[in-house]
């Protein structure tokens, strides 16, 4: 699996998480505070429905209101050529 990280402020956190959901190849998202402590972690499965995403996005929105700067770490599926 490939991993990448993004440094974000609380205002752009929800927008970035929504974008990652839409990409489809994301397996797991972890959110860490500016000290590096993990504050939220959630796996994504293939075929996640919008109704399931709503509570996750609500929690991310609440976190964004409390956190100033954070790091989002994303684990993606490796894309294998045919």
C-alpha positions in Angstrom: 0.0 0.0 0.0 1.1 3.5 -0.8 1.0 6.1 2.0 0.9 9.9 1.7 0.4 12.8 4.2 -1.1 16.2 4.0 -0.7 19.1 6.4 -3.9 21.0 6.7 -5.7 23.5 8.9 -9.1 22.8 10.4 -11.0 24.8 7.8 -9.9 22.6 4.9 -10.0 19.3 6.7 -13.6 18.3 5.9 -13.1 19.3 2.2 -10.0 17.2 1.9 -11.6 14.2 3.6 -14.6 14.4 1.2 -12.2 14.5 -1.8 -10.4 11.4 -0.5 -13.7 9.5 -0.1 -14.6 10.3 -3.7 -11.3 9.0 -5.1 -12.2 5.4 -4.4 -8.7 3.9 -4.0 -8.3 5.1 -0.4 -8.2 2.3 2.2 -7.6 4.2 5.5 -7.5 7.8 6.7 -5.8 8.9 9.9 -5.9 12.4 11.4 -3.1 13.5 13.7 -2.8 16.7 15.7 0.2 19.1 15.4 2.0 17.1 18.1 1.6 13.9 16.1 -1.0 12.3 18.3 -3.6 10.3 16.4 -7.0 11.8 17.0 -9.1 10.0 14.4 -8.7 6.9 12.3 -11.2 5.2 10.0 -10.9 2.5 7.4 -12.7 2.8 4.1 -14.2 -0.2 2.3 -15.1 -0.5 -1.3 -18.7 0.6 -1.9 -19.1 2.8 1.2 -22.5 4.5 1.0 -23.3 8.1 1.5 -25.4 7.3 4.6 -22.4 5.7 6.2 -20.2 8.7 5.3 -22.5 11.3 7.0 -21.6 10.4 10.6 -17.9 10.2 9.7 -18.0 13.7 8.0 -19.9 15.1 11.0 -17.2 13.8 13.4 -14.5 15.2 11.1 -16.3 18.6 11.1 -16.5 18.6 14.9 -12.8 17.8 15.0 -12.0 20.6 12.5 -13.7 23.1 14.8 -11.4 22.1 17.7 -8.1 21.5 15.9 -5.9 24.2 14.4 -3.4 22.4 12.3 -3.4 18.7 11.6 -1.8 16.0 9.4 -4.0 13.6 7.3 -2.3 10.3 6.5 -3.8 8.3 3.6 -3.2 4.7 2.8 -4.1 3.8 -0.8 -4.5 0.6 -2.7 -1.6 -0.1 -5.0 -2.8 0.2 -8.6 -1.7 -2.8 -10.6 -1.5 -2.6 -14.4 -3.2 -5.3 -16.3 
